[in-house]
Amino acid sequence: MGTFMGVYLPCLQNIFGVILFLRLTWVVGTAGVLQAFAIVLICCCCVSPTLASADYLEHSGGSYFMISRALGPEFGGAVGLCFYLGTTFAAAMYILGAIEIFLVYIVPRAAIFRSDDAFKESAAMLNNMRVYGTAFLVLMVLVVFIGVRYVNKFASLFLACVIVSILAIYAGAIKSSFAPPHFPVCMLGNRTLSSRHIDICAKTKEINNMTVPSKLWGFFCNSSQFFNATCDEYFVHNNVTSIQGIPGLASGIITENLWSNYLPKGEIIEKPSAKSSDVLGSLNHEYVLVDITTSFTLLVGIFFPSVTGIMAGSNRSGDLKDAQKSIPIGTILAILTTSFVYLSNVVLFGACIEGVVLRDKFGDAVKGNLVVGTLSWPSPWVIVIGSFFSTCGAGLQSLTGAPRLLQAIAKDNIIPFLRVFGHSKANGEPTWALLLTAAIAELGILIASLDLVAPILSMFFLMCYLFVNLACALQTLLRTPNWRPRFRYYHWALSFMGMSICLALMFISSWYYAIVAMVIAGMIYKYIEYQGAEKEWGDGIRGLSLSAARFALLRLEEGPPHTKNWRPQLLVLLKLDEDLHVKHPRLLTFASQLKAGKGLTIVGSVIVGNFLENYGEALAAEQTIKHLMEAEKVKGFCQLVVAAKLREGISHLIQSCGLGGMKHNTVVMGWPNGWRQSEDARAWKTFIGTVRVTTAAHLALLVAKNISFFPSNVEQFSEGNIDVWWIVHDGGMLMLLPFLLKQNWVLFLALPFSTL
């Protein structure tokens, strides 16, 4: 596929979806034109910096491929799965949008579950959404299962419907400036009335030259036939009037719609400028009520999914003829087109439609019509049919892209239990991945509320975009050789800005959803890390660590450390026997107990011989010591030296271990047992030589006598003590030593200290 069919068209279908036709008018009416414009602009600015990295998304895994290759398999798997879940829930959102259009605006009589109680009608609608949503999901899965080429054939039809619908909105806005459509809205005082059950907008009506109560009278009074009936107090003191629902572009209504009108759930939608008596009255289901509590942050979470389709092309990059060319061009054109449409529609809706109609989510005040459809020309059905096919097309695109993303993750084999989803049919279609995608999408459909599903997928998409920008910024700052973005105006600051906006939007839209999404990503990250996934891709985080370590080491060289920054940085000298086993492993236990100082630990040992001949023994000894360090929970480094003489090897270790400012300042060694009775004079000479070398290097020296009797990290002592002998003035080293040892939980609970 080329740029148009493979990238531009799928992006448009995912972006021009359910939010544009079903929720944008409500967002404008609730947030006001200014804040709604800010919401759209923030969301567009969030995804725009991500476009700078679009030229790197050239693999069948799309954004997952980039993140995993840039930040390593752990980050790639965690963010890739989050993006997969977001795309899958997006399919559920589009299907729920299609069902809402079908049951509310096209065929309301098709509802299976009904309720005579108006306050229970919403619960019945949720059940209808679940039943019809499941049926739609099965139908769409069958279409995708047959083949992606059929989805692309439908895509042209769906896109044509979207374009015609959008043009109908612009045509209706222009026409409203000189001939606004007739959509009267019935008002009781300043309160909006539902027109679904009202015959005329008046308290009375004329029948055979007689004035009789209207149907509206019966809803607010205890009798629908007599004027002396007891009526609602607010109904008595306020007049019923009719206002124009769409006054038109030249009406100046935008001045009333500039400001926000956030309301709690169950509140009556009112027109602030209308006259009303200061009487409370009772709540009546004939009023148009707010169905959910609204706020700026809630609207951000609901609107953001409308700009998440920018990855639709990159997710299918494996099917593109020239991904390097098609992805950046198609994605950039799609985001520019959709941003213009969204921003202009915010202004047009606020300038043409009455505020109470904009805040009426389901069009109750305009006889159940789709609010954006009331503005369109030549007929509201253009929008209704166009939006229905648009949401169906976006759902098909999501169900096409999500299984391919999961298949790419499974083929990398970084998550073992997903391996089965890497298989596909003979034509390459990911069958098992499609089935899992359908099962997860069904969970979203069971939620059955568009306003609840939208913030969930917002979190997953925001996390993906955050890490795409992080990967780009990291690769640029580390000057990774294989990172060569072709976008001429790319700068790491763009990625950093996009990352910051994504993180801010996550907590602005829903802080608890943000925490849940981060916890899910963290659990996936730790699982992949626990499985020990190692790939040849390289790891950007490791490169960041190397750069940070280099910077820190160079900073340490700028001057001598201050006393308050002093830490015991240990060089632990171990003896090895003939079988290359450690003779005194308790030295490592002692070192781990001193690690409360959080300093550096280097474990060194010497093998006597020739390096060329004893290289294998050195590697084996190094692995033995590392396993012992791991068992004793000693965090540090192992250094093996092969030397002709033991004394020379120890001298080399004392002189050369460490790097720059990260060098040892303390040598830890064991007391030579039985050296007076030893026939080998080298034993005590080696000890004396080590002491002299340590002194010459101006290092502290800790000699552990009777090391085999020192407490281990698992023993529990009920009595005993440790004597610290202060032989010479050493600047407080021996005063610090008992304090450090007491930070260890075994010694703190068991052993008292005395300093002599």
N, C-alpha and C positions, 0 to 999 in steps of 0.2 A: 504493500500500500504506500501511497505517496503522502505528501504533506497535508493535503486537504482532507482526504478520506481517513487517513490514519491518525492525524493529530488534531487539526483544527476542528473538524466536525465532532469527534468524541469530546473534546474539551468544551465546545459550545453546549453540547447536549447535557453534560454533567453540570455546567455552571448555570445555564438557563434551565432550571428545573423547577422543583416544587415551590421554592421560597419566592421566586419572582412573581408567580401568579397567585399563590395562596396566602403569603404572609407579608409581602413588601408593603402593601397598602396599610395593613394593620401596624407594621413597624413605624411607618411614617405618621400615622394618626396618634399612636401612643407616645413615641419619642419626640414628635414634632419634626419639622423639616430640618432644623439646624442639627439636632442630635442624630437624626436618622442619616443625614448627609455625613456626619462625623463617623457613624458606625460603618457605613459603606466604605468610606475613605480609609478608615483604620484597617478594615479587613482586606481591602485591595492593597494597601501598603504592606500588609503582613506577607502576602504571597508574592508581591512584585520582586523583592530582593531574591527570592528563591528562583526566579526565572534566570538569574545570572548563572546559575549552576545547571540550567536545563541542558546545555550542550554536553554535559558529562554523563547524562542519563541515557546511555546508548545500548544498554544490555537488556535482555528480556526481563530482568528483575527491576528495571527502572531505578527508583530512589533507593530501594533496598540494596541493589548492587553497588551504588555509590557509597552508601553509608558503611556497608560491611567491608568494602575494600579500603575505605579511608580510615575508619575508626576501629576496625577489627571485627571478628565474627560475633563477639558478645554484644556490642552496640548494634551491629547490623541485624542480628537476629531479633533483639528486643524491639528496636524501632520498626523493623520490617514487619513483625507480627502485629504491632500496634497499627501500622498503616494498613495492613490487611484487614484487621478488625474494623477500622474506620471505613474502608471501602465497602466491606460487607454490610455494615450498618447503614451506609449510604443507600445501598440497594433496598434495604427495608424501608428507609425514609421515603424514597421515591415511590415505592409500591403503596405505602400508606397515603401519600399525596394523591396518587391516582385513584385509590379507593374513595378518598374524601370527595374528590371531584365527581366521581361516578355516583355516589350515594346522596350527596348533598345537592348537587347542581344539575346532574343529567337525569338520573332515574331515582328520585327519592322513594318511589313506591317499591323499589327492589329490596328495601331493607327487610331482613328476616326477623330481627328482634325489634319490637316496638313497646312503647310504654305510654299510657294515658297520662301519667303524672309527668309534668314538664320538668320537674327537678330530677327525675330518674331517667329522662330521655338520653342524657349523655352517657350513662352506663350502658344502655341498650345499644347506642351507636358504637361504643367500644367493642362490643361483641360482634356487631356487624363488620367492623374493620378487621377483626381477627379472622372471621370466616372467609370473607372475600379476599383479604390479603393473602391468606394461605393458598387459595385457589389461583390467584394471580401469580404468586411465586412459583407454584408448580408449572404453570403455563410458560412463564419466562425461562425457567430452568430447562424445559424441554426445547425451547427455541435455541438457547445457547448450546445445549447438548448436541443438537443437530449439526451446528457448525457456526463459526464466527462469521463466515461469509454471508450467512443469512441475516445476521445482526447488522452487518454493514449495508445490506440491501434495504433493510427497514430504516436504517439511520438516515438515508436521504429523504425518505418520506417524513420522518419525525422532525428532522431539521427544517424541512419546508414548512411544517406546521408551526414550529417555533418562530421562524422568520415572519410568517404571515401574521401570527398573533402579536408580535412586537410592533410590526408596522400598523396593525389595527389600533394599538394603543396610541401611537403617535398621531394617527389620522383622527382618532376620536378627540384627542387633546386639542388639535388644531381646529376641528369643527366646533368644539365647545366654546371657542372664543367668540363666535358669531351666531351659533345655533346650538345651545346646550341641550342635551337630551332631557326628556321629561321623566324624572325619577323623584316623585314627592316622598318626603319622609314625615311621618306623623309624630308630633311632639305633644306631650302633656306637660305644660309649663316648660321647663328646660330639660325634661327627661325624654329619652328616645323610646318610642313604642315599637314593638314588633308588629310587622304587617302581615305575618303569616295567618293570623286568625281574625283580622279586622276587615270588615266589609267596606266601611267608609271611615274617613278620619274626622269624626265628629261625635259629640255626645248624643245627638238626636238625629232623626231623619224623617223625611216626609213620605207618608204612604196614604194615598187617597185623600190628599189635602189634610191629613192628620199628622201631628207631630208625635212621634213615638220614640222610645229609647232605642239607641243603636246597639249593635252587638258589643261595641266597646263599653257601653253602660253596664252590661251584664257582667263584664269581667271585674268591675270595680265596685259594684253594688250587690246587695243580697237579693235583688230581684231585677230581672231583665225586662219587666213589663210595666212597672209602676214608677212614676217620678218621685213618689214619697218614700222610696226605699232608702235604707241606710247605706251610705256610700263611704268609700275611703276618703279620709279628710283631705289628703292632697288632691284627689280627684275633684272634690267639691270646690276647692279654692283656686284651681288653676284651669285655664282654658286649653282646649285642644286646637292646635294649629298645624299647618302643613308648611314645610320649608323645602326648598329645592335641594335635592341630594347632590346634584352636580351643577353648581352655579356657573362653571365654566372658567376658562383661562383668564378672561378679562374681568372677572367679578371682584378680584382683590381678596378672595377668601384665604389666600396664602398668609395674610397678616395674622389671622386667627390660628392658623396651623403651624406657625413657626415654633411654638413652645410645647414642651412635653406635657403629658397628662397621664401620669402613672397612677394606677388604681389597684386596690386590693381585690381579691376574688369575691364575686358576688355583688360588687358595687354597680350601681346603675350608670350607664353611659349618659352623660349630660352635655348640653351645649352651654358653656359659661356665659355667653353674651345674651342668651334668651331670658325673658322675664319669668320669674317664678315666685310664688308666695313662700314665705318662710315657714312652711309646714312640713313635718317629717313624713307622715303617712306610713303605710305598711308596704313591705316588699311584695311585689306582684310579678308573676312569671310572664306577664305581657310586656314588661319592660325588657329592653335589650341589656343584658347583664354581662359583666366581665367574667370570663370563664377561668382565668388564672391570674394570680398576683403578678403584676408587671414591674419591671425595673430596667435601668439601662444595661446592667450586666446580663440580665436574662435575655434581652433582645440581641445582645452581641453573640451569645451562645446559639440563639436560634438562627440568626442571619448568617453566621460564618460558613455553614455548609454550602451556601450558595456560591462561594468562591473557591471551593475545594476541588474543582474539576481540572485544575491545571496539570495534574499528574496523569490524567486519563491517557494521553498520548504516550508518555514515557513508560507506563505500565505495559503497553503493548508494543514496545520498541522492537521486540523480537520478530514482529510481523511486518516491520517497515522495510522499504527498499533501501533507503538511505537515512538511517537514524540520526547521524551527525548533522545533516542538513534539515531534516523535517522537524525534529523535536523543538529546537530553539525557535525556528521561524513560526511554526504552527502554534506553539504555546504562547509566544509573545503576541501574535496577532489576536489570538483568542482572548487573552486577558485584557488587551486594549479595547477590543470590541465590547466585551461584557462590562468592563468598568464604566465605559461611556453610557451604556444602556442603563445600568443600575443608578448611576448618579443623576442622569437626566430624568429618569422615572421618579426618583424621589422628589425632585422639584415639580414635575408635572402633576403628580398625585396631590401634593400639597397645594398647588395653585388651582386645581380644577374641582376637587371633591370636598364636600362638607366634612368637617372634623368628626362628627358623630358617625358618619358612614365609614370613614377610614378606620375608626376604632371598633367598628362592628365586624368582627372576624369572619362570621359566617353569613353576612348579608341579610340578617333578619329584618333590618329596617327597610330594605329595598326588595321585599317579597321573595327572599331566598335566592337572589341573584348573586353571582360572583362579583365582588365589589369592583375588581379591575375590569370585569366584563361590562359593567354599567357605563364605563367611560369609552369603551372601544367603539369603533365604527367599521363596518356598517351594522353589526349585530353582536350582542353579547355572546352568542353561540360560537363566534369565531375564536374567542378567548377560551371558552369552556372546552371545545373540542381540541383546540391547539394545545392547551395546557395539559389535557389528558394524555395526548400522544407524546407530548414532551416528557412528562414524568415516566411514561412507559419506556421511552427511548433511553432516558438516563438510567432507569433501573436495569435495562438490558446491558448498557455499557458497563455498569458497576459489576454485574454478574459475569461479564466477560473478562474484566481486568483483574478482579480479586482472585479467582482460581489460578491465573497465570503468575501472580505475585506469590501465592502460596507454593506453587510448583517450583519457582525459582529458589525459594528458601529451602524447600525439601531436598532439591537436587544438590545443594551445597552440603547437606548431611551434617549440619551443625547442631540440629535438634533431632536426636535419634528417633523419637516416637512419631515424627512427621515424615519419616522416610517413605512411607507408603504413598503419600500424596505427591511424590515426585513422578509417579508413573502416569502415562497418558495413553490415549488411543493410538491407532496406527497413523492417524493424520495429525497427531500432536496435541489433540484436545485433552486438557487435564481433567479426566473424568472424576477420579476420587476427590480431587480438590474442589470440583464443582459441587459434589454432594455435601462436603463439609461446609462449604460456603452457604449452600441452601439451608442447612440445619442452623447455622448461626444467624442467618438472616431471618429465619422463622422466630428466633428469640426476640428480635427487634419488632417483628410484626405482632407478637403476643403482647408487647407493651401497648400497642394500638394507638399511641398518641404521637403525632408528629412533633409536638412541642417538647416531648420528653426524650424522643430519640435524637433530635437534632443536637442538643448539647453533648450527648455521649460521643457521637462521631466527631464533633468539633474538637474534643480533647485529643483523640487519636490522630487526627490530621494535624493539629497544631504541634503535637510532639514530633511527628515526622518532619514537618517543615523546620522545626527548631533544630533538629539534628542534621538536616540537609545543609542549613546555613552554618551550623557549627563545623561540619566536615569541610565545607569550602573555606571558611576562615582559618581553620587549623592547617589545612594543606598549604594555604598561601603563606601564613606566618612561619611555618616550618620550612618553606621553600622546597617542598617535596619535588624531586626531579620529574616524577610522572604526572604531576598536576600542572596542566597547561591549558587553562580555560581560554576558549576562543572568542568569548564575548569581549569586544573591544574596550568597553567602558567598565569592565569588572574591577572592583576593588574590595579588599577584605572588609572594609568598613560597611559595605552594603550587606554582606552576610551577617556581620555583627549586629547591624541595625535590625535586620529581619529576625535574627535569633532573639533579640531583646523584646521585639514586639510580640513574637509568638509566646514567649514566656509570660509577658504581661497579660496577654489576652486569655491565656489558660486560667489565670487566677481571677481576672476580671469577670469572665463569663460564668465560672463556677469553681470556687476554690476547692470544694470537696471532690468534685469530679476530677479536677487537676491532680489532687493527691492520689486518688484511686488509680488514675492512668499512670502516674509515676510509680506507684507501688507495683502495678502489673508489669510495667517495663523493667523495674528493678528485679522482680522475681524471675522474669525470663532471662535477664542478664546474668544473675547469679547461677541459674540452672545451667546455662551454656558454659559459664566459667567452671562450674563444678564438673561438667562432663569433659572439660579439658579440650575444647575444640581448638585445634591448631591448623591454620591454613597458611598457604604460601602467599597470601595477599599482602601481608605486612600489617602493621598496627599503628595507626596514627597516634593513639594515646601513648604508645611506647616512644614514638618520636617526640611527643610533647614532653614526656618525662626526661628524655635525654637532653632536650634543649633546656628544660628547667634545671636539671642537674648541672649542666655546663655553666649556666648563668650563676647558679648558687656557688659553685666552686670558684668561679672567677671573683665573685664578691668576697668570698672568704679570704682571698689573697690580698685584699686591699689594706689590711692592717692586722696586728696581733689581736687575738680575742680578749675581751674584757673578762675580769674575774667572774662577774655574775653570769656570763655565758658559758662558763667552764662545765664540761660534762666528762665523766669517765669514759674515755674511748679506749677500749681494751684490745690488746693483742694477747690472746691466750695461746701459750706454747704447749702443744701436746706431744707426748711421746708415743711412738708406734712400736709394737712388738714385731717379731719375725713374720707373723701372719698379717701384718698391716692393720692390727686392731689397736684401738686406743687403750693405753694402760690405765689412765686415770680419768674416766668419763665424768667423775664428780667435779672436775675443773669446769666443765661446761655448765653443770648445775649451778656452781658458784657464780659463773658469769651471768647466767640468766637471772639469778637473784639480785645481781648488781644492776640489772637493766632498768631499774626504776628511774635511773638518771637519763634514760632515753638517748644514750650516746651510741657511738659506733662500736661494733664488735667484729674483730678479725680473728679467725681461728687459724693458726699457722702450725705447720709441722715440717720436718726435714726428713728426706729419704737420702741415705748415703749411697753414692754411686755415680754413674755417668748418665746424663740426661737422655742421650740417644738410646741407651740400653734399658733404662728404668722408666721410660715415659709411660708405658702401660701400667706399671705398678703405681705411678703417681696418680693416674686417672682413677684407678681402683681405690686407692687410699682417700682421694678427694671425695668420691661417692660415699665411702664409709663414714667419713667425718660429717658430710652433709646430712646423711640419714640420722646420725646421732644428734646433730644440731636441731634437726626437725623434731626428734623425740623429746629433747630437753627444751624446746620452744625458744631456742636462741636465734634471734633475728640478726643476721650478719652475713659475713663473707668468709669463704674458705680460701686459704693460700697455701699451696704445697710448693716446696723448693727441693730440687734435687742438687746436692752438692757433694764434693769429694770428701769433706769432713763435716761432722755434725756441728762443730763450733762455728765454722764458716757459714753454714746454712742458717744457723740461728742469727748470726750477725747480719746476714743479708736480709732476713725477715725484719729485724728490728730497724734496719736502715731504710728499707724500700717499701714496706707495706703502706697502703693508703695512697691517696691522691690529693695533692695540694693541701688545702686546709683541712681536709677530711683524713687526717692521719691519727694514729694512735698516740695517746699521751701516757698510757699505763701499760705495763707488761705484767701479765699474770702467769705464774709458773708454780710447779709443785716442788716441795722440798725433796732432795735426793735421799730416799730411804736406804739405810744401811751403808752409807758411803764410806764410813770408817772401816767396816769389815770387807768392803768390796775389793776384790783383787784387781779390778780394772780402775786404774788411776784416772782414766778419761772421764769417769762419772763425776767426781768432785771438781776436776779441772774444767769440765764443761759448765758446771754450775757457777763456779767462780768467774769464768770468762763471760758468762751471760750477765752476771751482776755488774761486772766492770763495763761491758758494752752499754748496758742500760743506763748506768751512771754517766758514761761519757756522752750519751745522747740526751741527757737531762730529762729522763722519763721517770715517772713514778714506778715503783716495783712492788707488787703484791706477791708474797711467797706463802702459799697455803701448805702448812705442815699437817701431817696426818689427814690428808685430803679424803681418804676413804671413809673417815668418820664424819665428814661434813653431812648435814641433813640434805636429803633429796627433796624434790618438788612434790612428792606424793606422800612422804612420811609425816606422821603426826607425833610431835614431841610433847611430853607432859612436863619435862624438867630438863635442865641443862643451861649452860651459858657459853658465851664466846668472849674471850679476852682479846682486846685490841691493844697491842703494845706500842706505845708512843715513844720511839727511841730517840728520834731527832726532830727538830722543828722543821716541818715540811709545809708550812703555810696552811695548815688545817686539813690536809688530806685525810689523816687518820681520824679526825673528828667527823669528816663527811662520810667516811666509810660505814660506821654503824647506822647512820641515818639512812643511807641508801639500802643497806641490808634489811632494815626494818620496814621498808616499803613492800617487801615480798610477803605474801600472806602467810606462808609457812613459818618464817622466822618471826614475823610480827606477833603471831598468836602464841608461839611456843617458847622462844628463847629470849631471856634478858641479856643485855650487853653491859660490859664494864670496860672502861678505858683506863689503862695503867700507864 
